[in-house]
Amino acid sequence: MYRNEIKKTLFLSLPIVVSQLGQMLMSVVDNIMVGKVGTEALAAASIANAIFTLIMVVGFGLTMAVTPLTAIAYGAGKDEECGIILRQGILVNLFFGLLLCGATFFFSECIQYLNQPNEIVGPASLYMKVLGVSMLPLMLFQSYRQFAEGVSYLKPAMVIMLLANIINILANWIFIYGNLGVAPLGLTGAGIATISSRTFMAVTLMIVIIKSPKMKRFDPTLNYRKIDFPMMRRLLAIGIPAGFQYFFEVSAFAASSVMIGWMGTVALAAHQIALNLASISFMVAMGISSAGTIRVSNAVGRKDIRGTRIAGLSATLLCAGFMALAGLIFILLRFFLPTLYISEKDVIDISAALLVIVAFFQISDGTQAVGLGILRGMTDMKIPTLITLAAYWLIGLPSGYLMAFKLDMGIYGVWYGLLISLTASALLMMLRFNSKSKKEIFLS
C-alpha cells in the first residue's frame, strides 16, 4: 500500500526535483561566480538575495494555487476547467508580478537603513533592481509550470530549466567578468544573466505547452472567453495564504541575514554559503512536496479520503528519508563544500560549523515543506499559514536573537533559532494533516 504509493510519488517527483535543483543551481552558480569577484560582492549578494527572495516567494506562493486546483479538476476528469484555471491564473500572476516588481525597486532603497557594511549597500541595491525586472518572466514561467504539474506533464519544464542553466552560466561569464566585448559588471552582471535565463524559460515553456498535442484537450492557449472572477477568487483563496506561508518562512531567514550582517562581512558571507547549500536539499524537499500536492489533489478530486491520507504520508516518509541522507553528506563534507564558494579560511571555518546545524534540521525542514504541500493539496490554507507565522516569528526568531546577542552565541545562536523554527513547523504541520485528512472535508 504505502510502498506502491511511495514509488508513484517518487516517479512523479523526479522531474520536479530536477527542475527545482536546476532553479537552485542558478543561484549556486551565481554565488560561486560572484564569489570570485570578492567577499564584498558575495556579502552584497547575500543581503540583496535575502530581501529579493522574500518578495519572490510571495509570487511563488501565488502561482502555486494553479497546481492543486488544476490537479483536482484533472482528478475529477474536468479537462476544460484545467484550461480555465491556467488562463485566469496567468492574469492573476502577471498582475501581481507587476506589483512585486515595484516592491523590489522600493525595498532596494531600504538596504541603506539596515545597518549593513557601507561598501555593500550600493552594489546590493542596484543588483536588487535588476532582479526585480525578472519577476514578470518568472511569474509567466511559474504559471505554465504549475499548470503542467497539475496535469502531470513534467518533463518539458525540467529540460527547459536545465537548458536555462547553460544560458545563465554563459551570460554570467559575459556580464560578470566582461567577455565578448562587454564591460565587466560584477554583481550587476549576475542580475542581467538572471533576466536573460528567466525570459528564455518563460517563452520556451509557453510555446512547448501550447504546441503539445498532449495538452490540446485542456486548451492551454491564451484564448480568453472572459475574465472569470469566481475562478480568480478561488485562485487567490489559495495563492494569497500560500504567499504568506512562504513569506513568513523566508522572511525569518531574511531577518537572520540582517542580524548576521550586524556581525560583519565574514559572518555574512559564511551565512550565505551555508544557506545556499541548505537550499539545495530544500529544493529536493520542495519537489517531493509538489508531487505530494499533486497526488493528494488527485485523490481529493476523486473524493478518496483513504487515498488522500496514503498520498500525504507517503510523500512525508519519502522526503524524510532523503533529508536524513542529505544531513549525513553535509556533516561529512562540511569542510570541503565551502571551498567551492570562497578560499578565505575564516569564512570556510564558520561555514563548516554552520553545516553541522544544517544537518540536524534537515528532516524537520523536509517534513514542514511536505506538510505545507499536502495540506495545500486539500486546499487547507488558513491554519497552516498561522502555523508558519507562529513557528518562525513567535518561536524561532526571538529564540535565535536571544541566543545570539543575550547569550553571546553569535551567528550560531541565530542558526539554532532557525532549527527550532523548522522543528516546530514540521511537528504542527503533521498534526494538522493527521487531523484534517480524517475528516470528510472535500470540494464539492
VENZI-V681964 format. One record per residue. N is the residue number from 1. RES is the residue in one letter. PHI is phi in radians with two decimals (* if undefined). PSI is psi in whole degrees, 0 to 359 (NA if undefined). D_FIRST is the distance of its C-alpha to the first C-alpha in Angstrom with 1 decimal. Layout:
n | res | phi | psi | d_first
N | RES | PHI | PSI | D_FIRST
N | RES | PHI | PSI | D_FIRST
//
This chain:
n | res | phi | psi | d_first
1 | M | * | 293 | 0.0
2 | Y | -1.22 | 324 | 3.8
3 | R | -1.07 | 316 | 5.5
4 | N | -1.14 | 319 | 5.4
5 | E | -1.18 | 322 | 6.4
6 | I | -1.08 | 320 | 8.7
7 | K | -1.09 | 317 | 10.2
8 | K | -1.12 | 318 | 11.0
9 | T | -1.15 | 319 | 12.4
10 | L | -1.08 | 314 | 14.3
11 | F | -1.07 | 319 | 15.7
12 | L | -1.23 | 325 | 16.8
13 | S | -1.37 | 336 | 18.2
14 | L | -0.99 | 309 | 20.3
15 | P | -1.10 | 325 | 23.2
16 | I | -1.18 | 318 | 23.3
17 | V | -1.07 | 315 | 23.5
18 | V | -1.07 | 319 | 26.3
19 | S | -1.09 | 316 | 28.0
20 | Q | -1.12 | 318 | 27.8
21 | L | -1.17 | 324 | 29.1
22 | G | -1.08 | 320 | 31.8
23 | Q | -1.14 | 317 | 32.9
24 | M | -1.19 | 326 | 33.0
25 | L | -1.06 | 327 | 34.9
26 | M | -1.03 | 315 | 37.6
27 | S | -1.14 | 318 | 38.2
28 | V | -1.07 | 313 | 38.1
29 | V | -1.08 | 317 | 40.6
30 | D | -1.00 | 314 | 42.8
31 | N | -1.15 | 320 | 43.0
32 | I | -1.13 | 314 | 43.7
33 | M | -1.25 | 324 | 46.4
34 | V | -1.21 | 324 | 47.9
35 | G | -1.04 | 332 | 47.9
36 | K | -1.20 | 340 | 50.3
37 | V | -1.29 | 326 | 52.7
38 | G | 2.58 | 169 | 52.8
39 | T | -1.10 | 322 | 51.6
40 | E | -1.11 | 319 | 53.1
41 | A | -1.13 | 320 | 51.3
42 | L | -1.16 | 320 | 48.0
43 | A | -1.15 | 321 | 48.7
44 | A | -1.11 | 320 | 49.7
45 | A | -1.11 | 323 | 46.5
46 | S | -1.07 | 309 | 44.6
47 | I | -1.25 | 323 | 46.2
48 | A | -1.16 | 316 | 46.2
49 | N | -1.15 | 325 | 42.5
50 | A | -1.08 | 317 | 41.6
51 | I | -1.32 | 316 | 43.4
52 | F | -1.12 | 320 | 42.5
53 | T | -1.06 | 324 | 38.8
54 | L | -1.02 | 320 | 39.1
55 | I | -1.33 | 316 | 40.4
56 | M | -1.09 | 321 | 38.1
57 | V | -1.23 | 337 | 34.8
58 | V | -1.09 | 318 | 36.1
59 | G | -1.12 | 317 | 36.3
60 | F | -1.00 | 315 | 32.8
61 | G | -1.06 | 318 | 31.5
62 | L | -1.08 | 316 | 33.4
63 | T | -1.20 | 333 | 32.0
64 | M | -1.18 | 346 | 28.4
65 | A | -1.10 | 334 | 28.8
66 | V | -1.12 | 322 | 28.7
67 | T | -1.12 | 304 | 25.1
68 | P | -1.13 | 322 | 23.3
69 | L | -1.15 | 319 | 25.9
70 | T | -1.14 | 317 | 25.6
71 | A | -1.17 | 324 | 21.8
72 | I | -1.15 | 315 | 21.9
73 | A | -1.12 | 320 | 24.7
74 | Y | -1.12 | 317 | 22.9
75 | G | -1.12 | 331 | 19.8
76 | A | -1.57 | 1 | 22.3
77 | G | 1.35 | 22 | 24.2
78 | K | -1.74 | 79 | 27.3
79 | D | -1.11 | 316 | 28.6
80 | E | -1.08 | 323 | 32.1
81 | E | -1.15 | 330 | 31.0
82 | C | -1.05 | 316 | 29.2
83 | G | -1.16 | 323 | 32.7
84 | I | -1.11 | 317 | 34.4
85 | I | -1.05 | 317 | 32.1
86 | L | -1.07 | 309 | 33.0
87 | R | -1.10 | 316 | 36.7
88 | Q | -1.21 | 327 | 37.1
89 | G | -1.10 | 321 | 35.0
90 | I | -1.08 | 316 | 37.5
91 | L | -1.05 | 312 | 40.4
92 | V | -1.07 | 314 | 38.9
93 | N | -1.24 | 322 | 37.9
94 | L | -1.22 | 324 | 41.3
95 | F | -1.07 | 312 | 43.2
96 | F | -1.24 | 333 | 41.5
97 | G | -1.06 | 319 | 41.9
98 | L | -1.10 | 316 | 45.6
99 | L | -1.10 | 319 | 45.6
100 | L | -1.23 | 328 | 43.6
101 | C | -1.09 | 315 | 46.0
102 | G | -1.09 | 321 | 48.9
103 | A | -1.11 | 324 | 47.3
104 | T | -1.10 | 316 | 46.9
105 | F | -1.08 | 319 | 50.7
106 | F | -1.14 | 311 | 51.5
107 | F | -1.30 | 342 | 49.6
108 | S | -1.13 | 334 | 50.8
109 | E | -1.43 | 352 | 54.2
110 | C | -1.60 | 351 | 52.9
111 | I | -1.02 | 326 | 52.1
112 | Q | -1.14 | 343 | 55.8
113 | Y | -1.71 | 7 | 55.3
114 | L | -1.72 | 13 | 52.4
115 | N | 1.03 | 40 | 54.8
116 | Q | -1.61 | 163 | 53.5
117 | P | -0.98 | 134 | 55.7
118 | N | -0.98 | 325 | 58.4
119 | E | -1.23 | 345 | 57.9
120 | I | -1.80 | 350 | 54.3
121 | V | -1.10 | 309 | 54.9
122 | G | -1.07 | 306 | 56.5
123 | P | -1.05 | 322 | 54.1
124 | A | -1.15 | 320 | 51.1
125 | S | -1.12 | 314 | 52.4
126 | L | -1.14 | 318 | 53.2
127 | Y | -1.04 | 318 | 49.8
128 | M | -1.09 | 318 | 48.1
129 | K | -1.06 | 318 | 50.2
130 | V | -1.13 | 317 | 49.3
131 | L | -1.08 | 326 | 45.5
132 | G | -1.02 | 325 | 46.0
133 | V | -1.11 | 332 | 47.1
134 | S | -1.33 | 355 | 43.7
135 | M | -1.12 | 321 | 41.9
136 | L | -1.14 | 308 | 42.6
137 | P | -1.09 | 328 | 41.2
138 | L | -1.14 | 317 | 38.2
139 | M | -1.17 | 325 | 37.4
140 | L | -1.17 | 316 | 37.8
141 | F | -1.05 | 314 | 35.4
142 | Q | -1.09 | 323 | 32.9
143 | S | -1.05 | 311 | 33.2
144 | Y | -1.24 | 324 | 32.4
145 | R | -1.14 | 315 | 29.7
146 | Q | -1.17 | 325 | 27.8
147 | F | -1.09 | 313 | 28.2
148 | A | -1.06 | 322 | 26.9
149 | E | -1.13 | 322 | 23.8
150 | G | -1.10 | 331 | 23.3
151 | V | -1.85 | 16 | 23.4
152 | S | 1.03 | 39 | 21.4
153 | Y | -1.90 | 87 | 24.7
154 | L | -1.85 | 333 | 24.5
155 | K | -1.18 | 321 | 26.6
156 | P | -0.99 | 314 | 30.1
157 | A | -1.07 | 323 | 30.0
158 | M | -1.10 | 311 | 28.8
159 | V | -1.12 | 317 | 31.7
160 | I | -1.10 | 320 | 34.2
161 | M | -1.11 | 319 | 33.4
162 | L | -1.15 | 318 | 34.0
163 | L | -1.12 | 323 | 37.2
164 | A | -1.11 | 330 | 38.3
165 | N | -1.14 | 322 | 38.1
166 | I | -1.12 | 316 | 40.7
167 | I | -1.09 | 320 | 42.9
168 | N | -1.12 | 317 | 42.6
169 | I | -1.10 | 314 | 43.7
170 | L | -1.11 | 316 | 46.6
171 | A | -1.15 | 323 | 47.6
172 | N | -1.05 | 314 | 47.5
173 | W | -1.05 | 322 | 49.7
174 | I | -1.28 | 309 | 52.1
175 | F | -1.56 | 328 | 52.3
176 | I | -1.25 | 310 | 51.7
177 | Y | -1.66 | 345 | 54.1
178 | G | 1.43 | 85 | 56.3
179 | N | -2.30 | 166 | 56.1
180 | L | 0.98 | 37 | 57.3
181 | G | 1.47 | 3 | 60.2
182 | V | -1.61 | 139 | 58.2
183 | A | -1.20 | 142 | 59.5
184 | P | -1.13 | 128 | 57.1
185 | L | -1.96 | 357 | 55.4
186 | G | 1.04 | 228 | 53.3
187 | L | -1.04 | 321 | 50.7
188 | T | -1.06 | 325 | 51.6
189 | G | -1.08 | 326 | 50.9
190 | A | -1.12 | 324 | 47.3
191 | G | -1.17 | 319 | 47.1
192 | I | -1.11 | 322 | 48.7
193 | A | -1.11 | 323 | 46.2
194 | T | -1.11 | 317 | 43.3
195 | I | -1.03 | 315 | 44.9
196 | S | -1.06 | 313 | 45.3
197 | S | -1.21 | 322 | 41.7
198 | R | -1.24 | 327 | 40.2
199 | T | -1.15 | 317 | 42.5
200 | F | -1.02 | 314 | 41.4
201 | M | -1.04 | 312 | 37.7
202 | A | -1.13 | 310 | 38.4
203 | V | -1.14 | 316 | 40.7
204 | T | -1.16 | 314 | 38.7
205 | L | -1.14 | 321 | 35.3
206 | M | -1.05 | 315 | 37.0
207 | I | -1.13 | 316 | 38.7
208 | V | -1.07 | 315 | 35.7
209 | I | -1.21 | 319 | 33.6
210 | I | -1.14 | 323 | 36.6
211 | K | -1.50 | 346 | 37.5
212 | S | -1.20 | 128 | 34.0
213 | P | -1.06 | 330 | 33.7
214 | K | -1.17 | 336 | 30.0
215 | M | -1.67 | 353 | 31.0
216 | K | -1.05 | 326 | 33.8
217 | R | -1.08 | 337 | 31.8
218 | F | -1.67 | 348 | 31.4
219 | D | 0.92 | 71 | 35.1
220 | P | -1.50 | 19 | 34.7
221 | T | -1.38 | 178 | 38.5
222 | L | -1.64 | 33 | 40.9
223 | N | -1.43 | 79 | 42.1
224 | Y | -1.32 | 127 | 42.5
225 | R | -1.61 | 327 | 43.4
226 | K | -2.92 | 168 | 43.8
227 | I | -1.55 | 115 | 42.9
228 | D | -1.64 | 92 | 40.0
229 | F | -1.15 | 321 | 40.6
230 | P | -1.03 | 319 | 37.9
231 | M | -1.17 | 321 | 35.3
232 | M | -1.07 | 321 | 36.9
233 | R | -1.12 | 322 | 36.6
234 | R | -1.11 | 318 | 32.8
235 | L | -1.10 | 316 | 32.6
236 | L | -1.23 | 329 | 34.9
237 | A | -1.11 | 333 | 33.0
238 | I | -1.70 | 317 | 30.1
239 | G | -1.17 | 318 | 32.1
240 | I | -1.14 | 311 | 34.7
241 | P | -1.07 | 322 | 32.5
242 | A | -1.09 | 320 | 30.3
243 | G | -1.07 | 318 | 33.6
244 | F | -1.16 | 323 | 34.6
245 | Q | -1.01 | 310 | 31.4
246 | Y | -1.20 | 326 | 32.1
247 | F | -1.06 | 313 | 35.8
248 | F | -1.10 | 319 | 35.4
249 | E | -1.22 | 308 | 33.3
250 | V | -1.22 | 327 | 35.4
251 | S | -1.12 | 329 | 38.7
252 | A | -1.13 | 318 | 38.0
253 | F | -1.21 | 324 | 37.8
254 | A | -1.14 | 318 | 40.9
255 | A | -1.10 | 324 | 42.7
256 | S | -1.14 | 324 | 41.9
257 | S | -1.13 | 321 | 43.5
258 | V | -1.12 | 314 | 46.5
259 | M | -1.07 | 318 | 46.9
260 | I | -1.24 | 332 | 46.6
261 | G | -1.05 | 331 | 49.1
262 | W | -1.16 | 343 | 51.6
263 | M | -1.61 | 354 | 51.3
264 | G | 1.99 | 171 | 52.6
265 | T | -1.22 | 327 | 51.6
266 | V | -1.12 | 312 | 50.4
267 | A | -1.11 | 320 | 47.8
268 | L | -1.19 | 321 | 46.8
269 | A | -1.13 | 318 | 46.3
270 | A | -1.11 | 318 | 44.2
271 | H | -1.04 | 316 | 42.1
272 | Q | -1.10 | 319 | 41.6
273 | I | -1.14 | 311 | 40.5
274 | A | -1.09 | 318 | 38.0
275 | L | -1.17 | 321 | 36.6
276 | N | -1.12 | 318 | 36.4
277 | L | -1.18 | 319 | 34.5
278 | A | -1.10 | 329 | 32.0
279 | S | -1.19 | 336 | 31.6
280 | I | -1.13 | 308 | 30.3
281 | S | -1.15 | 327 | 27.1
282 | F | -1.13 | 327 | 26.9
283 | M | -1.12 | 325 | 26.9
284 | V | -1.14 | 316 | 23.7
285 | A | -1.04 | 320 | 22.2
286 | M | -1.15 | 324 | 23.6
287 | G | -1.11 | 316 | 22.0
288 | I | -1.16 | 323 | 18.5
289 | S | -1.06 | 317 | 19.5
290 | S | -1.11 | 319 | 20.6
291 | A | -1.10 | 321 | 17.4
292 | G | -1.08 | 320 | 15.7
293 | T | -1.03 | 314 | 18.5
294 | I | -1.11 | 312 | 18.0
295 | R | -1.12 | 318 | 14.3
296 | V | -1.16 | 316 | 15.1
297 | S | -1.10 | 320 | 18.3
298 | N | -1.04 | 318 | 16.9
299 | A | -1.16 | 322 | 14.7
300 | V | -1.10 | 318 | 17.9
301 | G | -1.06 | 327 | 19.9
302 | R | -1.48 | 355 | 17.8
303 | K | 1.04 | 44 | 18.3
304 | D | -1.86 | 97 | 14.6
305 | I | -1.16 | 314 | 14.5
306 | R | -1.08 | 318 | 10.9
307 | G | -1.11 | 327 | 9.9
308 | T | -1.09 | 314 | 12.6
309 | R | -1.14 | 315 | 11.4
310 | I | -1.10 | 317 | 8.0
311 | A | -1.08 | 315 | 10.1
312 | G | -1.17 | 314 | 12.8
313 | L | -1.22 | 327 | 11.4
314 | S | -1.14 | 317 | 9.6
315 | A | -1.08 | 322 | 13.0
316 | T | -1.14 | 315 | 14.8
317 | L | -1.11 | 317 | 13.3
318 | L | -1.06 | 315 | 14.0
319 | C | -1.19 | 319 | 17.4
320 | A | -1.06 | 321 | 18.3
321 | G | -1.12 | 316 | 17.8
322 | F | -1.14 | 316 | 20.1
323 | M | -1.16 | 329 | 22.6
324 | A | -1.10 | 319 | 23.1
325 | L | -1.13 | 318 | 24.0
326 | A | -1.07 | 320 | 26.3
327 | G | -1.05 | 319 | 28.0
328 | L | -1.10 | 318 | 28.8
329 | I | -1.10 | 318 | 30.4
330 | F | -1.06 | 321 | 32.5
331 | I | -1.20 | 314 | 33.9
332 | L | -1.19 | 327 | 34.7
333 | L | -1.92 | 24 | 36.3
334 | R | -1.14 | 333 | 37.9
335 | F | -1.57 | 340 | 41.4
336 | F | -1.51 | 315 | 40.8
337 | L | -1.00 | 319 | 38.8
338 | P | -1.11 | 336 | 41.6
339 | T | -1.20 | 346 | 44.1
340 | L | -1.25 | 341 | 42.4
341 | Y | -1.79 | 321 | 43.8
342 | I | -2.73 | 161 | 47.2
343 | S | -1.94 | 357 | 49.6
344 | E | -1.30 | 125 | 51.1
345 | K | -1.10 | 319 | 50.4
346 | D | -1.05 | 317 | 50.4
347 | V | -1.16 | 318 | 47.7
348 | I | -1.09 | 315 | 45.6
349 | D | -1.10 | 317 | 45.9
350 | I | -1.19 | 319 | 44.9
351 | S | -1.05 | 319 | 41.9
352 | A | -1.09 | 319 | 40.8
353 | A | -1.16 | 322 | 40.9
354 | L | -1.15 | 327 | 39.0
355 | L | -1.15 | 336 | 36.2
356 | V | -1.17 | 318 | 35.5
357 | I | -1.14 | 319 | 34.9
358 | V | -0.98 | 317 | 32.7
359 | A | -1.06 | 321 | 30.6
360 | F | -1.25 | 335 | 30.2
361 | F | -1.76 | 12 | 28.9
362 | Q | -1.05 | 311 | 26.4
363 | I | -1.12 | 319 | 23.2
364 | S | -1.10 | 318 | 24.8
365 | D | -1.08 | 314 | 25.8
366 | G | -1.15 | 319 | 22.4
367 | T | -1.17 | 319 | 20.7
368 | Q | -1.22 | 327 | 23.4
369 | A | -1.15 | 314 | 23.2
370 | V | -1.17 | 323 | 19.5
371 | G | -0.99 | 315 | 20.3
372 | L | -1.08 | 318 | 23.0
373 | G | -1.14 | 314 | 20.9
374 | I | -1.29 | 330 | 18.1
375 | L | -1.22 | 324 | 20.8
376 | R | -1.13 | 325 | 22.8
377 | G | -1.07 | 335 | 20.1
378 | M | -1.65 | 8 | 20.6
379 | T | 0.96 | 34 | 24.4
380 | D | -1.67 | 108 | 24.8
381 | M | -2.09 | 322 | 27.8
382 | K | -1.16 | 308 | 30.5
383 | I | -1.13 | 315 | 29.1
384 | P | -1.02 | 326 | 27.4
385 | T | -1.13 | 318 | 30.8
386 | L | -1.15 | 326 | 32.6
387 | I | -1.10 | 316 | 30.2
388 | T | -1.12 | 320 | 31.2
389 | L | -1.06 | 313 | 34.8
390 | A | -1.18 | 315 | 34.8
391 | A | -1.11 | 318 | 32.8
392 | Y | -1.59 | 316 | 35.0
393 | W | -1.69 | 337 | 38.4
394 | L | -1.75 | 337 | 38.8
395 | I | -1.97 | 301 | 37.2
396 | G | -1.23 | 306 | 36.8
397 | L | -1.11 | 314 | 40.0
398 | P | -1.02 | 320 | 42.4
399 | S | -1.20 | 325 | 41.2
400 | G | -1.15 | 318 | 41.4
401 | Y | -1.10 | 317 | 45.0
402 | L | -1.04 | 312 | 46.0
403 | M | -1.19 | 323 | 44.8
404 | A | -1.24 | 314 | 46.3
405 | F | -1.92 | 337 | 49.7
406 | K | -1.68 | 327 | 50.4
407 | L | -1.77 | 7 | 49.0
408 | D | 0.99 | 38 | 50.2
409 | M | -1.63 | 355 | 46.9
410 | G | 1.04 | 219 | 47.5
411 | I | -1.05 | 329 | 44.8
412 | Y | -1.21 | 327 | 42.4
413 | G | -1.10 | 320 | 42.7
414 | V | -1.06 | 317 | 41.5
415 | W | -1.26 | 328 | 38.5
416 | Y | -1.12 | 326 | 37.6
417 | G | -1.10 | 321 | 37.8
418 | L | -1.12 | 321 | 35.2
419 | L | -1.06 | 317 | 32.9
420 | I | -1.10 | 318 | 33.3
421 | S | -1.01 | 309 | 32.6
422 | L | -1.14 | 322 | 29.3
423 | T | -1.17 | 317 | 28.1
424 | A | -1.10 | 317 | 29.2
425 | S | -1.11 | 315 | 27.6
426 | A | -1.05 | 314 | 24.2
427 | L | -1.08 | 313 | 24.2
428 | L | -1.22 | 325 | 25.4
429 | M | -1.10 | 316 | 23.0
430 | M | -1.25 | 326 | 19.9
431 | L | -1.11 | 320 | 21.7
432 | R | -1.13 | 315 | 22.5
433 | F | -1.11 | 317 | 18.9
434 | N | -1.04 | 320 | 17.7
435 | S | -1.29 | 312 | 20.6
436 | K | -1.18 | 322 | 20.7
437 | S | -1.32 | 352 | 17.1
438 | K | -1.52 | 350 | 17.6
439 | K | -1.79 | 150 | 20.6
440 | E | -1.48 | 67 | 21.1
441 | I | -2.07 | 92 | 23.0
442 | F | -2.27 | 162 | 22.4
443 | L | -1.16 | 140 | 25.0
444 | S | -1.39 | NA | 26.9
//
